[in-house]
Amino acid sequence: MTGNADSTNAARYEAVVIGASSGGVKALSNIISCLGDTFPFPVMVVLHIHPHADAGLVRLLDTRCPIHVKEADEKEPAHAGVVYFAPPNYHLLVEEERTLSLSVEERVNHSRPSIDLLFETAAEAYGTGLIGIVLTGANRDGAQGLRRIVECGGMAVVQNPATAEAMAMPEAALKATPVDHVLPLEEIGPWLVSISGETASSRVGGQWVASGKGDDEG
C-alpha cells in the first residue's frame, strides 16, 4: 500500500525504528534531514557499517541536521527529538522500560548491529506505538523484525525497492509481512513529519529553516 499520512492516528505513535545497509548513508541522510528538533518521537537507527568505524557519520549528521543525532549509550532513556544510532559492532536493543541497551552477543543475519534485534525489542516495548522503516540493503536483515512490529500492532513502512541503491532488503521485508506503506525514499522524511504533526525542515544557504509539512513529491 502506498499511503497518505495517517494523521488521524498520529497520537498513537511513540517511537520510530529504522534499518539500513548498503546505500544507507545517503538514504538516512535524506530522511533525518527532514526532522526538526521538536520531532515528537525518539528515532532508533541500525546502519550496517564497518565494525571499527568511528563516530564520524553521526557527528556529521548532528552538525548538518536540525534534530539531535548521537550514538546510543547503555541504559540511556529514549527521548523524543533525538536520533540514536547503534554504535559500530554493538547490537542496539530497547528494554521494556524504554531505555536503550547495547550488546555484543553474536551476530544475527551476519550482522552486529542487527536490524531484526532492534525491531523485535522495540516492538515489545512500544507495541502499537511503533513505526518501523526498512530502507535500502543487500541482505535480509530487518524482514523478520518488521514482521514482529506488525504482529505487535505497529506500523510497517518499506522504501520502494525501485528507489533503493540495493533492493534485496526492502524486497525481503515486503515478502515477509504485509506493510502499511511502500514509499519512495524522497517521501519517507516528509511522511514522518506529516504523521508527527511537526513542520518539515530544509537547508537553505547553510542554515536550517522551517518549510511547512513536506507533502510534495519533489
Buried (B, 14 or more C-beta within 10 A) or exposed (E): EEBEBBEEEEEBBBBBBBBBBBBBBEBBBBBBBBBBEBBBBBBBBBBBBEEEEEEEBBEEBBEBBBBBBBBBEEEBEBEBBBBBBBBBBBBBBBBEEBBBBBBEEEEBBEBBBBBBBBBBBBBBBBBBBBBBBBBBBBBBBBBBBBBBBBEBEBBBBBBBBEBBBBBBBBBBBBEBBEBBBBBEBBBBBBBBBBBBBBBBBEEEEEEBEEBEBBEEEE
